[in-house]
Amino acid sequence: MSTAPDGRRPAPAGPGLFRHPTFLAILGFLGFLGIWEGVTRFGLMSPIFLPPPSSLPTAFWREVTSGIWLDRILQSLDHYLAGLVLGSLLGIALGVATGMSRTLEGLTAWVIRVLRPIPGLAWVPFAILWFQISPAAATFIVGVGVFWINYYATLSAVQGVDGDLIELAESFGYRSRLVKLVKVVLPASTPGILAGVRTGLGQAWMSVVAAELFGVAGLGQRMNEAATLLASDIVVVYMLTMALLYGLVDAVFMLIRNRLLAWRP
């Protein structure tokens, strides 16, 4: 390798523009949109079944100006946040309790094995029976979907806490379960717990759409209405809306997570 006049080796050149990850990502996305547009433009598929990207801005603006778009977002966010918070808190609480008590883990083992394989959609009939077609029913479905993710993530994180840390805490006089929970178990298991919460953020969006398909007002109901009328451009608009909302929620969560875990090296 050649050296500079002062004897130092020059810094290696970075990747060129055409190999930069951001450029490649933009290029790939534009290529995807081009293929999508071409499928309908060249008659390979009817726009009724697959609307071209060029038709989406008009459909989006129509939904926004009518007030429906914002109204449906607010309704779904209500179900989403309520179910997310409720399911996460209950899942984390039971996961911590079960993880710290082998007796409780044994008592709940077969109950959990029976209930866990039941998909969230299977609870829809009971949600309607118990709450009728109401926001509470949608919140219940979302909460069920989020609960198990947080339960297993928390259980695994609590049971994975290094036993040496607990023994060290006991040697310093922290012998009660509550003190060990606050001083050792929760700080050590927080990264694993937050990983479960982050996974639940995405699961909750999938659940909220499914929960609204049976008549509760929100994004899912609007998508169902549009599909019934063969307005596939409206369906895609709300699909992209959910993707955007998830991205925003996940970004905010990561900021909070990074602040909470700032103590880690």
VOVO-913293 format. One line per 5 residues: for each residue x, y, z of N, C-alpha, C. Coordinates in Angstrom, 1 decimal. Each point is the difference from the previous one (the first is absolute). Example, Ala and Ser with C-alpha at 12.3 -4.5 7.8 and 13.67 -1.06 7.14 Angstrom:
% VOVO-913293
13.2:-5.7:7.8:-0.9:1.2:0.0:0.9:1.2:0.0 ~ -0.4:1.1:-0.7:0.9:1.1:0.0:-0.8:1.1:0.8
This chain:
% VOVO-913293
0.9:-1.2:0.0:-0.9:1.2:0.0:0.9:1.2:0.0 ~ -0.3:1.0:-0.8:0.8:1.2:-0.1:-0.2:0.9:1.2 ~ 1.0:0.8:0.3:0.0:0.8:1.2:-0.1:1.5:-0.4 ~ -0.4:0.8:0.9:0.0:1.5:-0.2:1.4:0.5:0.1 ~ 0.2:1.2:-0.5:1.4:0.6:0.2:0.5:0.1:1.4
-0.9:0.1:1.0:0.4:0.0:1.4:0.2:-1.3:0.6 ~ -0.1:-1.1:-0.9:0.2:-1.3:0.5:-1.2:-0.8:0.5 ~ -1.1:0.7:0.2:-1.2:-0.7:0.5:-0.8:-0.6:-1.2 ~ -0.6:-1.1:0.4:-0.9:-0.7:-1.0:-1.3:0.7:-0.1 ~ -0.5:0.2:-1.3:-1.3:0.7:-0.1:-1.1:-0.9:0.5
-1.1:0.6:0.5:-1.1:-0.7:0.5:-0.7:-0.7:-1.1 ~ -0.5:-1.3:0.2:-0.7:-0.7:-1.1:-1.2:0.7:-0.4 ~ -0.2:0.0:-1.3:-1.2:0.7:-0.6:-1.2:-0.7:0.4 ~ -1.1:0.8:0.3:-1.3:-0.6:0.3:-0.7:-0.5:-1.2 ~ -1.1:-0.7:0.2:-0.8:-0.5:-1.2:-0.4:1.1:-0.9
0.0:-0.2:-1.3:-0.5:1.0:-0.9:-1.5:0.3:0.1 ~ -0.5:1.0:-0.6:-1.4:0.4:0.1:-0.9:-1.2:-0.4 ~ 0.4:-0.7:-1.1:-0.9:-1.0:-0.5:0.1:-1.3:0.8 ~ 0.8:0.0:1.0:0.1:-1.2:0.9:-0.4:0.4:1.4 ~ -0.4:1.2:0.2:-0.4:0.5:1.3:-1.3:-0.6:0.4
-0.2:-0.5:1.3:-1.2:-0.7:0.4:-1.3:0.8:-0.2 ~ 0.1:1.3:0.2:-1.2:0.9:-0.1:-0.4:0.1:-1.5 ~ 1.0:0.1:-0.9:-0.3:0.1:-1.4:-0.6:-1.3:-0.5 ~ 0.6:-1.1:0.5:-0.5:-1.3:-0.5:-1.5:-0.2:0.5 ~ -0.2:0.4:1.3:-1.4:-0.1:0.5:-1.0:0.8:-0.8
0.4:1.2:-0.4:-0.9:0.8:-0.8:-0.2:-0.6:-1.3 ~ 1.1:-0.4:-0.6:-0.1:-0.6:-1.4:-0.9:-1.3:0.1 ~ 0.2:-0.8:1.0:-0.9:-1.2:0.1:-1.4:0.3:0.1 ~ -0.3:1.1:0.8:-1.4:0.3:0.3:-0.6:0.6:-1.3 ~ 0.7:0.9:-0.7:-0.5:0.5:-1.3:-0.2:-1.1:-1.0
0.9:-1.0:0.0:-0.2:-1.1:-0.9:-1.2:-0.8:0.3 ~ -0.3:-0.2:1.3:-1.2:-0.7:0.5:-1.3:0.8:-0.5 ~ 0.0:1.3:0.2:-1.1:0.8:-0.5:-0.2:-0.1:-1.5 ~ 1.1:0.0:-0.7:0.0:0.0:-1.5:-0.6:-1.4:-0.4 ~ 0.4:-1.1:0.6:-0.6:-1.3:-0.4:-1.5:0.0:0.4
-0.3:0.5:1.1:-1.4:0.0:0.5:-0.8:0.8:-1.0 ~ 0.5:1.2:-0.4:-0.8:0.8:-1.0:-0.1:-0.7:-1.3 ~ 1.1:-0.6:-0.5:0.0:-0.7:-1.2:-1.0:-1.2:-0.1 ~ -0.2:-0.6:1.1:-0.9:-1.2:0.0:-1.4:0.4:-0.4 ~ -0.4:1.2:0.4:-1.4:0.4:-0.3:0.0:0.8:-1.3
1.1:0.8:-0.3:0.0:0.8:-1.2:0.0:-0.9:-1.3 ~ 0.7:-1.2:0.1:0.1:-0.9:-1.2:-1.1:-1.0:0.1 ~ -1.0:0.1:0.8:-1.1:-0.9:0.0:0.2:-1.4:0.5 ~ 1.1:-0.1:0.8:0.2:-1.3:0.6:-0.9:-0.3:1.2 ~ -0.6:1.1:0.6:-1.0:-0.2:1.0:-0.9:1.2:0.0
-1.3:-0.2:0.2:-0.9:1.1:0.0:0.2:1.0:1.2 ~ -0.1:1.3:-0.2:0.2:0.9:1.1:-1.1:-0.2:1.1 ~ -1.0:-0.7:-0.3:-1.0:-0.2:1.0:0.6:-0.9:1.1 ~ 0.8:-1.0:-0.4:0.6:-0.9:0.9:1.3:0.4:0.6 ~ 0.7:0.8:-0.8:1.3:0.6:0.4:0.2:1.4:-0.5
-0.3:1.0:0.8:0.0:1.4:-0.5:1.5:0.4:-0.2 ~ 0.3:0.7:-1.0:1.3:0.5:-0.3:0.4:1.1:1.1 ~ 1.3:0.1:0.3:0.4:1.0:1.0:-0.4:1.4:-0.4 ~ -0.1:0.3:-1.3:-0.3:1.4:-0.5:-1.5:0.3:0.4 ~ -0.8:-0.9:0.3:-1.4:0.3:0.4:-0.2:0.2:1.5
1.1:-0.3:0.8:-0.2:0.1:1.4:0.0:1.4:0.6 ~ 0.8:1.0:-0.6:-0.2:1.3:0.6:-1.4:0.6:-0.1 ~ -0.6:-0.2:-1.1:-1.4:0.5:-0.2:-0.9:-0.7:1.0 ~ 0.1:-1.3:0.2:-0.9:-0.7:1.0:0.3:0.5:1.4 ~ 1.3:0.2:0.3:0.4:0.5:1.3:-0.6:1.4:0.3
0.1:0.9:-1.0:-0.5:1.3:0.2:-1.5:0.0:0.2 ~ -0.7:-0.8:-0.8:-1.4:-0.1:0.2:-0.4:-0.5:1.4 ~ 0.7:-0.9:0.5:-0.3:-0.5:1.4:0.3:1.1:1.0 ~ 1.1:0.7:-0.2:0.4:1.1:1.0:-1.0:1.1:0.0 ~ -0.3:0.5:-1.2:-0.9:1.2:-0.1:-1.5:-0.4:0.5
-0.3:-1.2:-0.1:-1.4:-0.4:0.5:0.0:-0.1:1.5 ~ 1.1:-0.1:0.6:0.1:-0.1:1.5:0.0:-1.4:0.5 ~ -0.2:-1.0:-0.9:-0.1:-1.4:0.4:1.4:-0.5:0.4 ~ 1.0:0.4:-0.6:1.3:-0.5:0.3:0.5:0.3:1.4 ~ -0.1:1.2:0.4:0.4:0.4:1.4:-0.9:-0.7:1.0
-1.3:0.0:-0.3:-1.0:-0.6:0.9:0.3:-1.4:0.3 ~ 0.3:-0.8:-1.1:0.3:-1.4:0.1:1.3:-0.2:0.8 ~ 1.0:0.8:-0.3:1.2:-0.1:0.8:-0.2:0.1:1.5 ~ -0.7:1.1:0.3:-0.2:0.2:1.5:-0.8:-1.1:0.6 ~ -1.0:-0.6:-0.7:-0.7:-1.1:0.6:0.9:-1.2:0.2
0.8:-0.3:-1.0:0.9:-1.2:0.1:1.1:0.2:1.0 ~ 0.5:1.2:0.1:1.0:0.3:1.1:-0.6:-0.2:1.3 ~ -1.3:0.3:0.2:-0.6:-0.2:1.3:0.0:-1.5:0.4 ~ -0.4:-0.8:-1.0:0.0:-1.5:0.3:1.4:-0.5:0.1 ~ 0.9:0.5:-0.8:1.4:-0.4:0.0:0.7:0.2:1.3
-0.1:1.3:0.4:0.8:0.3:1.2:-0.6:-0.6:1.3 ~ -1.4:0.0:0.0:-0.6:-0.7:1.2:0.3:-1.4:0.1 ~ -0.1:-0.8:-1.1:0.3:-1.4:0.0:1.5:-0.2:0.2 ~ 0.9:0.8:-0.6:1.4:-0.1:0.2:0.4:0.1:1.4 ~ -0.5:1.1:0.7:0.4:0.2:1.4:-0.5:-1.0:0.9
-1.3:-0.4:-0.2:-0.6:-1.0:0.9:0.6:-1.4:-0.2 ~ 0.2:-0.4:-1.2:0.6:-1.3:-0.3:1.5:-0.1:0.5 ~ 0.7:1.1:-0.3:1.4:0.1:0.4:0.2:-0.1:1.5 ~ -0.8:0.9:0.7:0.1:0.0:1.5:-0.3:-1.3:0.6 ~ -1.1:-0.6:-0.4:-0.4:-1.3:0.5:1.0:-1.1:-0.3
0.5:0.0:-1.2:1.0:-1.0:-0.4:1.3:0.1:0.7 ~ 0.4:1.3:0.2:1.3:0.2:0.8:-0.2:-0.4:1.4 ~ -1.2:0.4:0.6:-0.2:-0.3:1.4:0.0:-1.5:0.3 ~ -0.8:-0.8:-0.9:0.0:-1.4:0.2:1.3:-0.7:-0.3 ~ 0.7:0.6:-1.0:1.4:-0.6:-0.3:0.9:0.2:1.1
0.0:1.2:0.7:0.9:0.2:1.1:-0.3:-0.9:1.2 ~ -1.3:-0.1:0.3:-0.5:-0.8:1.1:0.3:-1.5:-0.2 ~ -0.2:-0.5:-1.2:0.3:-1.4:-0.3:1.5:-0.2:0.0 ~ 0.7:0.9:-0.6:1.5:-0.2:-0.1:0.6:0.0:1.4 ~ -0.6:0.6:1.0:0.6:0.1:1.3:-0.5:-1.1:1.0
-1.0:-0.7:-0.5:-0.6:-1.0:0.9:-0.2:-1.3:-0.8 ~ 0.7:-1.1:0.4:-0.1:-1.3:-0.6:-1.4:-0.6:0.3 ~ -0.5:0.4:1.2:-1.3:-0.5:0.4:-1.1:0.5:-1.0 ~ 0.0:1.3:-0.2:-0.9:0.6:-0.9:0.2:-0.5:-1.4 ~ 1.2:-0.2:-0.4:0.3:-0.5:-1.4:-0.6:-1.4:-0.1
0.1:-0.8:1.0:-0.6:-1.4:-0.1:-1.5:0.1:0.0 ~ -0.6:0.9:0.8:-1.5:0.1:0.0:-0.6:0.5:-1.3 ~ 0.7:0.8:-0.7:-0.5:0.6:-1.2:0.5:-0.7:-1.3 ~ 0.8:-1.0:0.2:0.6:-0.7:-1.2:-1.0:-0.5:-1.0 ~ -0.9:-0.8:0.5:-1.0:-0.7:-0.9:-1.1:1.0:-0.5
-0.3:1.0:0.9:-1.0:1.0:-0.5:0.6:0.8:-1.2 ~ 1.3:0.3:0.1:0.6:0.8:-1.0:0.2:-0.9:-1.3 ~ 0.3:-1.2:0.2:0.1:-0.9:-1.2:-1.3:-0.2:-0.7 ~ -1.1:0.1:0.7:-1.3:-0.2:-0.6:-0.4:1.3:-0.8 ~ 0.3:1.2:0.7:-0.5:1.3:-0.6:0.9:0.5:-1.0
1.3:-0.2:0.1:1.0:0.7:-0.9:-0.2:-0.3:-1.5 ~ -0.3:-1.3:-0.4:-0.1:-0.3:-1.4:-1.3:0.6:-0.7 ~ -0.9:0.5:0.8:-1.3:0.6:-0.5:0.3:1.3:-0.7 ~ -0.2:0.2:-1.3:0.3:1.3:-0.6:-0.9:1.1:0.4 ~ 0.4:1.2:-0.1:-0.8:1.1:0.4:-1.3:0.1:-0.7
-0.1:-0.3:-1.3:-1.2:0.0:-0.7:-1.1:-0.9:0.6 ~ 0.5:-1.1:0.6:-1.0:-1.0:0.5:-0.7:0.6:1.2 ~ 0.5:1.1:0.6:-0.7:0.6:1.1:-1.1:1.1:-0.5 ~ -0.1:0.2:-1.3:-0.9:1.0:-0.5:-1.4:-0.3:0.4 ~ -0.5:-1.3:-0.1:-1.4:-0.3:0.4:-0.3:0.4:1.5
1.0:-0.3:0.8:-0.2:0.3:1.5:0.1:1.5:0.2 ~ 0.9:0.7:-0.8:0.1:1.5:0.1:-1.4:0.6:-0.3 ~ -0.7:-0.5:-1.0:-1.3:0.5:-0.4:-1.0:-0.3:1.0 ~ 0.0:-1.3:0.6:-0.9:-0.4:1.0:0.2:0.9:1.3 ~ 1.2:0.2:0.4:0.3:0.7:1.2:-0.1:1.5:-0.1
0.4:0.6:-1.1:0.1:1.4:-0.2:-0.9:0.6:-1.1 ~ -0.7:-0.9:-0.7:-0.7:0.4:-1.2:1.0:0.6:-1.0 ~ -0.5:0.6:-1.1:0.8:0.6:-1.0:0.3:1.4:0.5 ~ 1.1:0.1:0.7:0.4:1.3:0.7:1.5:0.1:0.0 ~ 0.5:1.2:0.3:1.4:0.2:0.2:0.7:-0.9:1.0
-0.8:-0.4:1.1:0.5:-0.9:1.0:0.3:-1.3:-0.6 ~ -0.8:-0.5:-0.9:0.2:-1.3:-0.7:1.4:0.0:-0.7 ~ 0.2:1.1:-0.8:1.3:0.1:-0.7:1.1:0.1:0.9 ~ -0.1:0.7:1.1:1.1:0.1:1.0:0.3:-1.3:0.6 ~ -1.0:-0.8:0.2:0.2:-1.4:0.6:0.8:-0.8:-1.0
-0.4:0.0:-1.3:0.7:-0.8:-1.0:1.5:0.4:-0.1 ~ 0.2:1.3:0.0:1.4:0.5:0.0:0.8:-0.4:1.2 ~ -0.7:0.1:1.2:0.7:-0.4:1.2:0.4:-1.4:0.1 ~ -0.9:-0.9:-0.5:0.3:-1.4:0.0:1.2:-0.3:-0.9 ~ 0.1:0.6:-1.2:1.1:-0.2:-0.9:1.3:0.5:0.6
0.0:1.1:0.7:1.2:0.5:0.6:0.4:-0.7:1.3 ~ -0.9:-0.5:0.7:0.2:-0.6:1.3:1.1:-1.1:0.0 ~ -0.2:-0.9:-0.9:0.9:-1.2:0.0:1.4:0.4:-0.4 ~ 0.1:0.9:-1.0:1.4:0.4:-0.3:0.7:0.6:1.2 ~ -0.6:0.8:0.7:0.6:0.7:1.1:0.2:-1.0:1.2
-0.9:-1.0:0.1:0.1:-1.0:1.1:1.3:-0.8:-0.2 ~ 0.1:-0.6:-1.2:1.2:-0.9:-0.2:1.3:0.8:-0.1 ~ 0.0:1.2:-0.5:1.2:0.8:0.0:0.5:0.3:1.4 ~ -1.0:0.4:0.8:0.3:0.3:1.4:0.4:-1.2:0.8 ~ -0.7:-1.1:-0.2:0.4:-1.2:0.7:1.4:-0.5:-0.3
0.3:0.1:-1.3:1.4:-0.4:-0.4:1.0:0.9:0.6 ~ -0.3:1.3:0.0:1.0:1.0:0.5:0.2:-0.1:1.5 ~ -1.1:-0.3:0.7:0.2:-0.1:1.5:0.7:-1.3:0.3 ~ -0.3:-1.1:-0.6:0.6:-1.2:0.3:1.5:0.0:-0.5 ~ 0.3:0.9:-0.9:1.4:0.0:-0.5:0.9:0.9:0.8
-0.5:0.7:1.0:0.8:0.8:0.9:1.1:-0.8:0.6 ~ 1.2:0.4:0.0:1.2:-0.7:0.6:-0.2:-0.3:1.4 ~ 0.0:-1.2:0.4:-0.1:-0.4:1.4:1.0:0.6:0.9 ~ 1.2:0.3:-0.5:1.1:0.6:0.8:-0.4:1.4:0.5 ~ -0.8:0.7:-0.9:-0.5:1.4:0.4:-0.9:-0.1:1.2
-0.9:-1.0:0.0:-0.9:-0.2:1.1:0.7:-0.3:1.3 ~ 1.0:-0.9:-0.1:0.8:-0.4:1.1:0.8:1.2:0.6 ~ 0.5:0.8:-0.9:0.7:1.2:0.4:-0.9:0.9:0.7 ~ -1.2:0.2:-0.5:-1.0:0.9:0.7:-0.3:-0.5:1.4 ~ -0.2:-1.4:0.1:-0.3:-0.5:1.3:1.2:0.2:1.0
1.2:-0.1:-0.5:1.1:0.2:0.9:0.1:1.4:0.5 ~ -0.6:1.0:-0.7:-0.1:1.3:0.4:-1.2:0.3:0.8 ~ -0.8:-1.0:0.3:-1.1:0.2:0.9:-1.4:0.1:-0.7 ~ 0.0:-0.1:-1.3:-1.2:0.2:-0.8:-0.6:-1.4:-0.1 ~ -0.8:-0.4:1.0:-0.5:-1.4:0.1:-1.5:-0.1:-0.4
-0.7:1.0:0.2:-1.5:-0.1:-0.3:-0.2:0.0:-1.5 ~ -1.0:-0.7:-0.5:-0.3:-0.2:-1.4:-0.3:1.4:-0.6 ~ -0.7:0.9:0.7:-0.3:1.3:-0.6:1.3:0.8:-0.2 ~ 0.9:0.0:0.9:1.2:0.7:-0.1:0.9:-0.5:-1.1 ~ 0.1:-1.4:-0.1:0.8:-0.6:-1.1:-0.7:0.3:-1.4
-1.3:0.1:0.0:-0.7:0.3:-1.2:0.4:1.4:-0.5 ~ -0.1:0.9:0.9:0.3:1.4:-0.4:1.5:0.3:-0.2 ~ 0.8:-0.6:0.8:1.4:0.3:-0.1:0.8:-0.8:-1.0 ~ -0.5:-1.2:-0.3:0.8:-0.9:-0.8:-0.8:-0.5:-1.2 ~ -1.1:-0.6:0.2:-0.7:-0.7:-1.1:-0.5:0.9:-1.1
-0.7:1.0:0.4:-0.6:1.0:-1.0:1.1:0.7:-0.8 ~ 1.1:0.6:0.7:1.0:0.6:-0.8:0.7:-1.0:-1.0 ~ 0.3:-1.2:0.5:0.7:-1.0:-0.9:-0.9:-0.5:-1.1 ~ -1.3:-0.1:0.2:-0.9:-0.5:-1.0:-0.6:1.0:-0.9 ~ 0.2:1.3:0.3:-0.7:1.0:-0.8:0.3:0.0:-1.5
1.2:-0.3:-0.4:0.2:-0.1:-1.5:-0.8:-1.1:-0.6 ~ -0.1:-1.1:0.6:-0.9:-1.1:-0.5:-1.4:0.3:0.0 ~ -0.5:0.7:1.0:-1.4:0.4:0.1:-0.3:1.0:-1.0 ~ 0.9:1.0:-0.3:-0.3:1.0:-1.0:0.0:-0.6:-1.4 ~ 0.8:-1.0:-0.2:0.0:-0.7:-1.3:-1.3:-0.6:-0.2
-0.7:-0.6:1.0:-1.3:-0.5:-0.2:-1.0:1.1:-0.3 ~ 0.1:1.1:0.7:-0.9:1.1:-0.2:0.1:0.5:-1.4 ~ 1.2:0.1:-0.5:0.2:0.4:-1.4:-0.6:-0.9:-1.0 ~ 0.1:-1.3:0.2:-0.6:-1.0:-0.8:-1.6:0.2:0.0 ~ -0.5:0.3:1.2:-1.4:0.2:0.2:-0.5:1.2:-0.8
0.8:1.0:-0.2:-0.4:1.2:-0.8:-0.5:-0.4:-1.3 ~ 0.7:-0.9:-0.7:-0.4:-0.5:-1.3:-1.2:-0.9:0.0 ~ 0.0:-0.9:1.0:-1.1:-1.0:0.1:-1.3:0.7:0.3 ~ 0.1:1.1:0.8:-1.2:0.8:0.3:-0.7:0.6:-1.2 ~ 0.8:0.4:-1.0:-0.6:0.6:-1.2:-0.7:-1.1:-0.8
0.6:-1.2:-0.1:-0.6:-1.1:-0.7:-1.3:-0.3:0.7 ~ 0.0:0.0:1.3:-1.2:-0.4:0.8:-1.1:1.0:-0.2 ~ 0.4:1.3:0.0:-1.0:1.1:0.0:-0.8:-0.1:-1.3 ~ 0.7:-0.3:-1.1:-0.7:-0.1:-1.3:-1.0:-1.1:0.0 ~ 0.5:-1.2:0.5:-0.9:-1.2:0.1:-1.2:0.3:0.9
0.3:0.7:1.1:-1.1:0.3:0.9:-1.1:0.9:-0.6 ~ 0.4:0.9:-0.9:-0.9:1.0:-0.5:-0.7:-0.6:-1.3 ~ 0.4:-1.1:-0.5:-0.7:-0.5:-1.2:-1.4:-0.5:0.3 ~ -0.3:-0.3:1.3:-1.4:-0.5:0.3:-0.9:1.2:0.3 ~ 0.4:1.3:-0.3:-1.0:1.0:0.1:0.4:1.2:0.9
1.1:-0.1:0.8:0.4:1.1:0.9:0.7:1.1:-0.9 ~ -0.4:1.2:0.2:0.5:1.1:-0.9:1.5:0.2:0.2 ~ 0.7:0.1:-1.2:1.4:0.2:0.1:0.6:-0.3:-1.4 ~ 1.3:-0.1:-0.1:0.7:-0.3:-1.3:-0.5:-1.3:-0.6 ~ -0.1:-1.0:0.8:-0.4:-1.3:-0.5:-1.4:0.0:-0.6
-0.9:0.7:0.7:-1.4:0.1:-0.5:0.0:0.8:-1.4 ~ 0.8:1.0:0.0:0.1:0.8:-1.3:0.5:-0.8:-1.1 ~ 1.1:-0.8:0.3:0.5:-0.9:-1.1:-1.0:-1.0:-0.4 ~ -0.8:-0.5:0.9:-1.0:-1.0:-0.4:-1.1:0.6:-0.8 ~ -0.4:1.2:0.3:-1.0:0.8:-0.8:0.6:0.2:-1.4
1.2:0.4:-0.1:0.6:0.3:-1.3:0.1:-1.3:-0.9 ~ 0.4:-1.1:0.7:0.2:-1.2:-0.7:-1.4:-0.5:-0.6 ~ -1.0:0.2:0.8:-1.4:-0.4:-0.4:-0.4:0.8:-1.3 ~ 0.4:1.3:-0.1:-0.3:0.8:-1.1:1.0:-0.1:-1.1 ~ 1.0:-0.9:0.1:1.1:-0.2:-1.0:0.9:1.2:-0.1
0.0:0.9:1.0:0.9:1.1:0.0:1.3:-0.3:0.6 ~ 0.8:-0.8:-0.8:1.3:-0.5:0.5:1.0:1.1:0.3 ~ -0.2:1.1:-0.7:1.0:1.1:0.3:-0.2:0.5:1.4 ~ -1.2:0.0:0.5:-0.3:0.5:1.4:0.6:-1.1:0.9 ~ -0.1:-1.2:-0.3:0.6:-1.1:0.8:1.5:0.2:0.2
0.7:0.3:-1.1:1.4:0.1:0.0:0.4:1.3:0.8 ~ -0.8:1.0:-0.2:0.2:1.3:0.8:0.1:-0.3:1.5 ~ -1.0:-0.8:0.5:0.0:-0.3:1.4:1.0:-1.0:0.4 ~ 0.4:-0.9:-0.9:1.1:-0.9:0.3:1.3:0.8:0.2 ~ 0.3:1.0:-0.9:1.1:0.8:0.2:-0.1:0.9:1.2
-1.2:0.4:0.3:-0.2:0.8:1.2:0.4:-0.8:1.3 ~ -0.4:-1.2:0.0:0.4:-0.8:1.2:1.5:-0.2:0.1 ~ 0.7:-0.2:-1.2:1.4:-0.2:0.0:0.7:1.3:0.5 ~ -0.5:1.2:-0.4:0.5:1.2:0.5:-0.2:0.2:1.5 ~ -1.2:-0.3:0.5:-0.3:0.1:1.4:0.9:-1.0:0.8
0.2:-1.2:-0.5:0.9:-0.9:0.7:1.4:0.5:0.1 ~ 0.5:0.6:-1.1:1.3:0.5:-0.1:0.2:1.2:1.0 ~ -1.0:0.8:0.1:0.1:1.1:1.0:0.0:-0.5:1.4 ~ -0.9:-0.9:0.3:-0.1:-0.6:1.4:1.3:-0.7:0.3 ~ 0.5:-0.7:-0.9:1.3:-0.7:0.3:1.1:0.9:0.2
0.1:1.1:-0.8:1.0:1.0:0.2:0.0:0.7:1.4 ~ -1.3:0.3:0.4:-0.1:0.7:1.3:0.3:-1.0:1.1 ~ -0.4:-1.3:-0.2:0.4:-1.0:1.0:1.5:-0.2:0.2 ~ 0.7:0.0:-1.2:1.4:-0.2:0.1:0.7:1.2:0.7 ~ -0.5:1.2:-0.2:0.5:1.2:0.7:-0.1:-0.2:1.6
-1.2:-0.5:0.3:-0.3:-0.2:1.5:0.9:-1.1:0.5 ~ 0.1:-1.1:-0.8:0.8:-1.2:0.4:1.5:0.4:0.2 ~ 0.5:0.8:-0.9:1.4:0.4:0.1:0.2:0.9:1.2 ~ -1.0:0.8:0.4:0.2:0.8:1.2:-0.1:-0.9:1.2 ~ -0.9:-1.0:0.0:-0.1:-0.8:1.2:1.3:-0.9:0.2
0.6:-0.4:-1.1:1.2:-0.8:0.0:1.3:0.7:-0.1 ~ 0.0:1.3:0.2:1.2:0.9:-0.2:1.0:-0.4:1.0 ~ -0.3:-0.7:1.1:1.0:-0.4:1.0:0.9:-1.2:-0.5 ~ -0.5:-0.7:-1.0:0.8:-1.1:-0.5:1.3:0.5:-0.7 ~ 1.1:-0.7:0.1:1.2:0.4:-0.7:-0.2:-0.2:-1.5
